[in-house]
């Protein structure tokens, strides 16, 4: 790794790295214990020359000369594997991004032009994932999921390194916490219920402690201690755009315009259903109370929230386990199918678990359970609470007040509602065809699709059940913890979580089981999901300095992320220390029991020539 001190035992040799003064690296006598230390402070490919000098003349002996190609890269480790010193340094450097703006960090602290604060990345993610038109990085066509989040991780890592160049971004092996703190076996095919509270013990993990990412005050839903205690979500203002550096993207074109825009993209990127995403795109995304939050998250208070509740229930229904990771590895050989699955059970449930949902839905969902009298369907709906809010809003059925239009108002004085009113359905409630009218309505179709209700499950619901479900969705503002919505980069958990996602992805690519890496090219994809989309906000220096991060298309950047590609080796400045999930042994995968003591045995590795 760069800025670290490796040891060499060259005997009476001189070690020369082209371009370095090597006079201090010579060893004068033959001794097996001879030792020199050479620190290389630049990542990339370096040529080391080892020369033996003739003792009588001091000139090089050409028979005793060797060149070595050395790859210098940062090493990404599991956060609990860091030394105490490195962990403390990481926490200090990372938390600086929450406290020191981009402008202040560059001008006052001298961090340099590669430093960006957390609000830069949070605004971008909120714009791309929280806009009305479509989700540019997730969803049913979320092919850009790995790309966008890996790019954000690179920028966080680079920002941290402007503060302390020895550091890299650690990953969080969250399936280990499921194994250690919850249970050593999977739920299998059983639907978990509120009595399965073992998942709540995950909050006892060291990850949620002052030394790492902060423990939680569950009564208030706040980070109670550590470097991120007391952090408050900022208002989405012109000053925030300026201080974060968002106003510098494309020479100021996004000063007041969402990044969910087709400005600066290649011809054809926005053809199809999204031709209107041009200079007339919406402003930067915010909620009705003006905060840097999702528009459907009606939380009126500033503190960052991690709730251990899901509308009154213990938030104990879902968290990634070994099964999710192994199944994702084994079941998919096509990139499109693989990445769509990767964003869900092997990853997405971390966001739901650490974000949670609260507010008036506590009482509403308690009543709803009684009405439905079917716990299988009820818990299926509870699991999808965050998806219901987002999907119904982006589909246009749930309408919330305009951004910042509720500033100064109380939580109860500003609410969302359905544009297609329930009164319309009530008017036909006495008609013989009332059930069919409800069942065939576009609103119900969208709701059932979001919750993944099967035809059989829908057939079990009466007209009153359906009305109760839509009423809960339309007339109850659900407040979400911030990890569960589009402003999730504001929680430090976001980045180590997505670092683990990239580690899972790299393991897949190295296993040689990804038979098709073709990026889908469908006209009606959300623009950010297309192969030729460019992330104009992506500002990163690769080892090959001729690679321009802002000009990379999705397809080109995916190639850089693939550890089997030549371009990856010469551009990416990091490696993972391990592709092992040693806790994943004897887990059920379908009808088989597979020993996954390690998911990266030596024979699994495949390198392209």
C-alpha positions in Angstrom: 0.0 0.0 0.0 1.1 3.6 -0.6 2.4 5.6 2.4 3.2 2.4 4.3 6.6 0.9 5.1 7.2 -2.5 3.5 10.5 -4.3 4.2 13.0 -5.7 1.7 16.0 -8.0 2.2 18.2 -7.3 -0.8 21.5 -8.4 0.6 24.4 -6.2 -0.7 22.1 -4.6 -3.4 21.0 -1.2 -4.3 17.3 -0.7 -4.8 16.3 1.9 -7.4 12.9 3.2 -8.3 13.1 5.3 -11.4 12.8 8.9 -10.6 13.7 8.5 -6.9 16.9 9.4 -5.1 18.1 5.9 -4.0 21.4 6.7 -2.3 19.9 6.0 1.1 18.7 2.6 0.0 22.1 0.9 -0.5 23.4 -1.9 1.6 27.1 -2.2 2.0 27.9 -5.7 3.1 26.6 -9.2 2.6 24.4 -10.1 5.5 21.3 -12.2 5.6 19.8 -9.8 8.1 20.4 -6.8 5.9 17.2 -4.8 5.6 16.0 -1.6 4.0 12.7 0.1 3.9 11.3 1.8 0.8 8.1 3.8 1.0 6.4 4.6 -2.3 3.8 7.3 -2.0 2.2 6.9 -5.4 -0.2 4.2 -6.5 0.1 2.6 -9.9 2.6 0.4 -11.7 6.3 1.0 -10.8 9.5 -0.4 -12.0 12.0 -1.3 -9.4 15.6 -2.0 -10.4 17.8 -4.1 -8.2 21.5 -3.7 -8.9 24.6 -5.4 -7.4 27.7 -3.2 -7.4 31.2 -4.7 -7.8 33.0 -4.3 -4.5 36.4 -3.3 -6.0 35.1 -0.6 -8.4 31.7 0.3 -7.1 30.3 -0.1 -10.7 27.3 -2.2 -11.5 27.7 -5.8 -12.2 25.6 -6.3 -15.3 25.3 -10.0 -14.5 23.6 -9.1 -11.2 20.8 -6.8 -12.4 17.0 -7.3 -12.2 13.9 -5.3 -12.9 10.7 -5.8 -10.9 7.2 -4.6 -11.9 5.5 -3.5 -8.7 1.8 -2.7 -8.3 1.2 -0.2 -5.5 -2.4 -0.1 -4.4 -4.5 0.8 -1.4 -5.9 -2.2 0.5 -9.6 -2.1 1.5 -10.2 -4.1 4.7 -13.2 -5.1 6.8 -13.7 -2.2 9.2 -13.2 -4.4 12.3 -9.9 -5.6 10.9 -8.3 -2.1 11.1 -5.8 -1.5 13.7 -6.9 0.8 16.5 -4.7 3.6 15.1 -6.1 3.1 11.6 -9.7 3.0 12.7 -9.3 6.1 14.8 -7.7 7.9 11.9 -10.4 6.7 9.5 -13.2 7.9 11.8 -11.5 11.3 12.2 -10.9 11.8 8.5 -14.3 10.5 7.4 -16.3 12.5 9.9 -14.5 15.6 8.7 -16.5 15.3 5.5 -19.7 15.9 7.6 -18.2 18.9 9.4 -16.0 20.8 6.9 -17.6 22.0 3.6 -15.9 21.4 0.3 -15.1 25.1 0.0 -13.8 25.4 3.5 -11.8 22.2 3.3 -10.0 23.4 0.1 -9.4 27.0 1.0 -8.9 27.0 4.8 -7.6 23.5 5.5 -5.6 22.9 2.4 -7.1 19.6 1.5 -6.9 20.3 -2.2 -9.3 20.1 -5.1 -9.9 16.3 -4.6 -11.7 17.0 -1.4 -15.5 16.9 -1.4 -17.8 17.1 1.6 -20.6 14.6 2.3 -23.3 17.0 1.1 -21.9 17.0 -2.5 -22.6 13.2 -2.7 -25.8 13.3 -0.8 -27.3 16.0 -3.1 -26.3 13.9 -6.1 -27.7 10.6 -4.8 -30.9 12.4 -3.7 -31.3 14.0 -7.1 -30.7 10.7 -9.0 -32.8 8.4 -6.7 -35.4 10.8 -5.4 -36.6 12.6 -8.6 -40.1 12.4 -9.9 -39.4 11.1 -13.4 -37.5 7.9 -12.5 -34.7 6.4 -10.4 -31.4 6.8 -12.2 -29.5 4.2 -10.0 -32.0 1.7 -8.5 -35.2 -0.1 -9.3 -36.5 -2.7 -11.7 -34.1 -1.5 -14.3 -31.3 -0.6 -11.8 -28.4 -1.6 -14.0 -26.3 1.4 -12.8 -26.5 0.3 -9.2 -22.9 -0.9 -8.8 -21.5 1.8 -11.0 -23.0 4.8 -9.3 -22.3 3.7 -5.8 -18.8 2.5 -6.5 -18.1 6.0 -8.0 -19.4 7.6 -4.9 -17.1 5.3 -2.8 -14.1 6.3 -4.8 -14.8 10.0 -4.2 -15.2 9.4 -0.5 -12.0 7.4 -0.4 -10.2 10.1 -2.3 -11.6 12.8 0.0 -10.4 10.9 3.1 -7.0 10.6 1.5 -6.6 14.3 1.1 -6.8 14.4 4.9 -4.7 11.3 5.6 -3.1 9.7 2.6 -2.4 6.4 4.4 -6.1 5.5 4.6 -8.5 3.6 2.4 -12.3 3.0 2.7 -13.1 -0.1 4.8 -16.0 -2.4 4.0 -18.6 -3.8 6.4 -19.2 -7.5 6.1 -22.7 -7.2 7.3 -23.7 -10.8 6.7 -21.3 -11.7 9.5 -23.3 -9.6 11.9 -26.5 -11.4 10.9 -24.6 -14.7 11.6 -23.0 -13.7 14.9 -25.6 -11.5 16.6 -28.9 -12.9 15.2 -28.7 -16.6 14.5 -26.3 -19.0 12.9 -29.0 -20.4 10.7 -31.3 -18.8 8.1 -35.0 -18.4 8.4 -35.2 -20.6 5.3 -38.5 -20.5 3.6 -40.4 -19.4 6.6 -41.9 -15.9 6.7 -40.4 -14.2 9.8 -42.9 -12.6 12.2 -42.7 -10.1 15.0 -41.8 -12.8 17.4 -38.5 -13.4 15.5 -36.6 -10.7 17.4 -33.2 -12.1 17.0 -32.3 -9.6 14.3 -32.6 -6.8 16.9 -29.4 -8.2 18.5 -27.5 -6.9 15.4 -27.6 -3.5 17.1 -25.2 -5.0 19.6 -22.5 -5.2 17.0 -19.3 -3.2 17.4 -20.3 -1.4 14.2 -22.9 0.4 16.2 -20.6 1.8 18.9 -18.9 5.1 19.6 -15.6 3.7 18.3 -17.1 2.9 14.9 -20.3 4.4 13.4 -22.1 5.4 16.6 -24.6 3.6 18.9 -28.3 4.5 18.8 -30.7 6.2 21.2 -33.7 4.1 20.1 -36.3 6.2 22.0 -35.4 9.2 19.9 -34.0 7.3 16.9 -30.7 9.3 17.0 -27.0 8.5 16.9 -26.2 8.7 20.5 -22.4 8.9 20.5 -19.2 8.8 18.4 -18.1 11.1 15.7 -21.5 11.4 14.0 -23.5 12.1 17.1 -25.8 15.0 16.8 -25.5 15.3 13.0 -28.5 17.2 11.5 -29.7 16.9 7.9 -29.2 20.3 6.2 -31.8 22.4 4.4 -31.5 22.1 0.6 -30.5 25.7 -0.1 -28.4 27.6 -2.7 -25.8 28.1 -0.1 -25.5 24.3 0.4 -25.1 23.8 -3.3 -22.3 26.4 -3.3 -20.5 25.3 -0.2 -20.6 21.6 -1.3 -19.2 22.3 -4.7 -22.2 21.1 -6.7 -22.3 24.5 -8.4 -18.9 23.7 -10.0 -20.2 20.6 -12.0 -20.2 21.4 -15.7 -19.2 25.0 -15.1 -22.3 25.8 -12.9 -25.0 24.2 -15.1 -26.3 22.3 -12.0 -26.4 25.2 -9.6 -30.1 25.1 -9.5 -30.9 22.0 -11.6 -31.2 18.4 -10.5 -28.5 16.0 -11.5 -31.4 13.9 -12.8 -31.2 15.8 -16.1 -30.0 15.0 -19.6 -27.8 18.0 -19.8 -24.3 17.2 -21.2 -25.3 13.6 -22.2 -24.7 11.9 -25.5 -27.3 12.1 -28.2 -30.0 9.5 -27.8 -29.5 9.0 -24.0 -32.9 10.7 -23.3 -34.8 9.5 -26.3 -37.9 7.5 -25.5 -40.1 8.2 -22.5 -37.6 10.7 -20.9 -37.1 13.2 -23.7 -38.2 16.1 -21.4 -35.3 15.6 -19.0 -33.3 18.5 -20.4 -32.6 22.0 -19.2 -36.2 22.1 -17.9 -35.6 19.4 -15.3 -36.7 19.9 -11.8 -34.7 21.7 -9.1 -32.5 19.8 -6.6 -34.6 17.3 -4.7 -35.8 18.2 -1.2 -38.8 17.3 1.0 -41.7 19.5 1.8 -40.0 20.9 4.9 -37.0 21.9 2.8 -34.6 19.3 4.1 -32.1 17.3 1.9 -34.5 14.3 2.0 -36.8 12.3 -0.3 -40.0 14.1 -1.3 -42.1 11.3 0.1 -40.3 11.4 3.5 -42.3 14.0 5.4 -40.0 14.1 8.4 -40.1 17.7 9.6 -37.2 17.5 12.0 -33.5 18.0 11.2 -31.7 15.2 13.2 -30.5 12.2 11.2 -32.6 9.2 12.1 -31.9 5.5 12.6 -35.1 3.9 13.8 -35.3 0.3 15.1 -39.0 0.4 14.4 -41.1 -0.4 11.3 -44.4 1.4 11.8 -44.7 0.2 15.4 -43.1 -3.2 15.0 -39.6 -4.2 15.9 -37.7 -3.8 12.6 -36.7 -7.4 12.7 -38.1 -8.8 9.4 -35.1 -8.7 7.1 -31.3 -8.4 7.0 -28.8 -9.9 4.5 -27.5 -13.4 5.4 -25.1 -15.8 3.7 -28.0 -17.3 1.8 -28.6 -14.0 0.0 -25.0 -13.6 -0.9 -24.4 -17.2 -2.0 -27.7 -17.4 -4.0 -26.7 -14.1 -5.8 -23.4 -15.7 -6.7 -24.7 -19.0 -7.9 -28.0 -18.2 -9.5 -27.1 -15.6 -12.1 -24.7 -15.7 -15.0 -26.0 -12.6 -16.9 -25.0 -9.1 -15.7 -28.5 -7.6 -16.0 -30.2 -10.2 -13.9 -27.3 -10.4 -11.4 -27.1 -6.6 -10.7 -30.9 -6.3 -10.3 -30.8 -9.1 -7.7 -27.7 -7.7 -6.0 -29.4 -4.4 -5.1 -32.2 -6.3 -3.3 -31.7 -9.1 -0.7 -27.9 -9.1 -0.6 -27.9 -5.3 0.1 -31.2 -3.4 0.2 -32.4 -4.8 3.5 -29.4 -3.2 5.3 -30.9 0.1 4.4 -34.3 -0.9 5.6 -33.0 -2.3 8.9 -30.8 0.6 9.8 -33.4 3.2 8.6 -36.7 2.0 9.7 -40.1 3.9 9.6 -42.1 5.6 12.3 -44.7 8.3 12.9 -48.5 7.9 12.7 -48.2 4.7 10.8 -47.7 3.0 14.2 -51.4 3.2 14.9 -52.5 2.9 11.3 -50.7 -0.4 10.7 -51.9 -1.8 14.0 -55.4 -1.3 12.8 -54.5 -2.6 9.4 -53.3 -5.9 10.8 -56.7 -6.4 12.5 -58.6 -5.6 9.4 -56.6 -7.9 7.1 -56.5 -10.8 9.6 -53.8 -12.4 7.5 -50.3 -12.1 8.9 -48.6 -13.5 5.8 -50.0 -10.7 3.6 -49.6 -8.1 6.5 -45.9 -8.8 7.1 -45.3 -8.8 3.4 -46.7 -5.3 3.3 -44.7 -4.2 6.3 -41.5 -5.4 4.6 -42.3 -3.1 1.6 -43.2 0.1 3.5 -40.3 2.1 2.2 -40.9 0.9 -1.4 -44.6 1.7 -1.2 -43.9 5.4 -0.3 -41.3 5.8 -3.1 -43.0 3.9 -5.8 -46.5 5.3 -5.3 -45.0 8.9 -5.2 -42.9 8.4 -8.4 -45.9 6.8 -10.1 -47.9 9.9 -9.4 -50.6 8.4 -7.1 -49.2 9.9 -3.9 -48.8 13.6 -4.0 -46.8 15.6 -1.4 -46.5 19.4 -1.0 -43.8 21.1 -3.1 -40.3 21.2 -1.8 -39.8 23.7 1.1 -43.5 24.7 0.9 -44.0 23.6 4.5 -41.0 25.3 6.1 -42.2 26.8 9.4 -45.2 24.5 9.6 -45.7 21.6 12.1 -45.6 18.0 11.2 -49.4 17.6 11.3 -50.0 20.7 9.2 -48.3 19.4 6.1 -49.3 16.0 4.6 -49.3 13.9 1.5 -52.5 12.6 -0.2 -53.6 10.6 -3.2 -54.3 12.3 -6.4 -56.8 9.6 -7.3 -59.1 10.0 -4.2 -60.5 7.1 -2.3 -63.9 8.8 -2.4 -64.1 7.8 -6.0 -64.0 4.2 -4.9 -66.4 4.7 -2.0 -69.0 6.0 -4.5 -69.1 2.5 -6.1 -68.7 0.6 -2.9 -72.4 -0.5 -3.0 -72.2 -1.5 -6.7 -72.1 -5.2 -7.5 -68.9 -4.6 -9.5 -67.1 -2.6 -6.8 -64.5 -5.2 -6.2 -63.7 -5.5 -9.9 -63.5 -1.7 -10.2 -61.0 -1.6 -7.4 -59.0 -4.6 -8.5 -58.7 -3.3 -12.0 -57.8 0.3 -11.1 -54.3 1.5 -12.0 -53.6 2.6 -8.4 -54.3 -0.8 -7.0 -52.2 -2.4 -9.8 -49.2 -0.3 -8.9 -49.7 -1.0 -5.2 -49.9 -4.8 -5.7 -46.9 -4.7 -8.0 -44.8 -2.8 -5.4 -45.7 -5.2 -2.6 -45.3 -8.2 -4.9 -48.8 -9.6 -4.1 -49.5 -12.8 -6.0 -52.8 -13.3 -7.7 -53.7 -15.8 -5.0 -52.9 -13.3 -2.3 -55.0 -10.6 -4.0 -57.9 -13.0 -4.4 -57.9 -13.4 -0.6 -58.5 -9.6 -0.1 -62.0 -8.2 0.1 -63.0 -4.8 -1.2 -62.8 -3.5 2.3 -59.3 -4.9 2.7 -58.1 -3.2 -0.5 -59.7 0.1 0.6 -58.0 -0.2 4.0 -54.6 -0.8 2.3 -55.0 2.2 0.0 -56.3 4.4 2.8 -53.2 3.6 4.9 -51.0 4.5 1.9 -52.8 7.7 1.0 -53.7 9.2 4.3 -50.8 8.3 6.6 -47.5 10.1 6.3 -44.8 7.5 7.0 -41.6 9.0 8.4 -38.5 7.2 7.3 -35.1 6.8 8.8 -32.5 8.4 6.5 -30.8 5.1 5.5 -34.1 3.9 4.0 -34.5 6.8 1.5 -32.7 8.6 -1.3 -30.6 10.8 1.0 -28.9 7.8 2.6 -25.3 8.9 1.9 -25.8 11.3 4.9 -25.4 8.2 7.1 -21.8 7.0 7.3 -23.1 3.4 7.2 -23.9 3.9 3.5 -20.3 3.8 2.2 -19.0 0.7 4.0 -22.2 -1.0 3.1 -21.7 -0.3 -0.6 -18.0 -1.2 -0.3 -19.2 -4.7 0.7 -21.5 -4.7 -2.4 -18.5 -4.0 -4.7 -16.5 -6.7 -2.9 -19.4 -9.2 -3.6 -19.4 -8.0 -7.3 -15.7 -8.4 -7.7 -15.9 -11.9 -6.3 -18.5 -12.7 -8.9 -16.3 -11.3 -11.7 -13.2 -13.2 -10.5 -15.1 -16.5 -10.3 -15.5 -16.5 -14.2 -19.2 -17.4 -13.8 -20.5 -14.1 -15.3 -21.1 -15.5 -18.8 -22.7 -12.3 -20.2 -21.5 -8.8 -19.2 -23.5 -7.0 -21.8 -25.2 -3.8 -20.6 -28.9 -3.8 -21.6 -29.7 -1.1 -24.2 -33.4 -0.4 -24.1 -34.9 2.9 -25.3 -37.3 3.3 -22.5 -34.8 2.8 -19.7 -34.4 5.6 -17.2 -31.5 7.7 -18.7 -29.1 7.0 -15.9 -29.5 3.2 -16.5 -28.4 3.3 -20.1 -25.0 2.1 -21.2 -23.9 5.4 -22.7 -24.9 7.6 -19.7 -22.1 9.7 -18.1 -21.9 10.6 -14.5 -20.8 14.2 -14.9 -20.4 14.7 -11.2 -17.8 11.9 -10.9 -14.5 13.6 -10.1 -11.7 11.1 -9.5 -8.1 10.7 -10.5 -7.2 7.2 -11.8 -3.7 5.7 -11.9 -3.8 6.2 -15.6 -4.2 10.0 -15.6 -5.4 10.1 -19.2 -8.7 8.4 -18.0 -11.3 11.2 -17.5 -13.8 10.2 -14.9 -16.5 12.7 -16.0 -16.5 11.4 -19.6 -16.8 7.7 -18.7 -20.0 6.0 -19.9 -21.7 3.4 -17.7 -20.4 0.7 -20.0 -16.8 2.0 -19.8 -16.8 2.4 -16.1 -18.2 -1.1 -15.6 -15.2 -2.4 -17.5 -12.9 -0.5 -15.1 -14.7 -2.0 -12.1 -14.2 -5.5 -13.5 -11.1 -6.9 -11.7 -10.4 -9.2 -14.6 -9.9 -6.4 -17.1 -6.6 -5.0 -18.1 -8.1 -1.5 -17.7 -8.9 -2.2 -14.1 -5.3 -3.2 -13.3 -3.9 0.0 -14.8 -6.6 2.4 -13.5 -7.9 1.4 -10.1 -5.8 2.2 -7.1 -7.2 -0.3 -4.6 -7.6 -4.0 -4.0 -9.7 -5.9 -1.4 -7.7 -7.8 1.3 -10.1 -10.8 1.1 -12.9 -12.4 -0.8 -13.7 -14.8 2.0 -16.9 -15.1 3.9 -15.7 -17.7 6.4 -18.8 -17.6 8.5 -20.9 -18.9 5.6 -20.6 -22.6 6.1 -23.3 -25.2 5.8 -26.0 -22.7 4.7 -29.0 -23.9 2.8 -29.0 -22.9 -0.9 -32.3 -24.1 -2.3 -32.5 -27.8 -1.6 -28.7 -28.1 -1.2 -26.4 -27.6 1.8 -23.2 -26.0 0.6 -20.1 -25.5 2.6 -19.1 -21.9 2.1 -16.3 -21.7 4.6 -14.7 -19.6 1.9 -16.4 -18.3 -1.2 -13.1 -17.6 -3.0 -11.0 -20.7 -3.0 -7.8 -20.5 -5.1 -9.2 -22.7 -7.9 -12.1 -20.2 -8.3 -9.8 -17.4 -9.5 -9.7 -16.6 -13.2 -7.4 -14.0 -14.8 -7.6 -12.8 -18.3 -4.4 -12.7 -20.3 
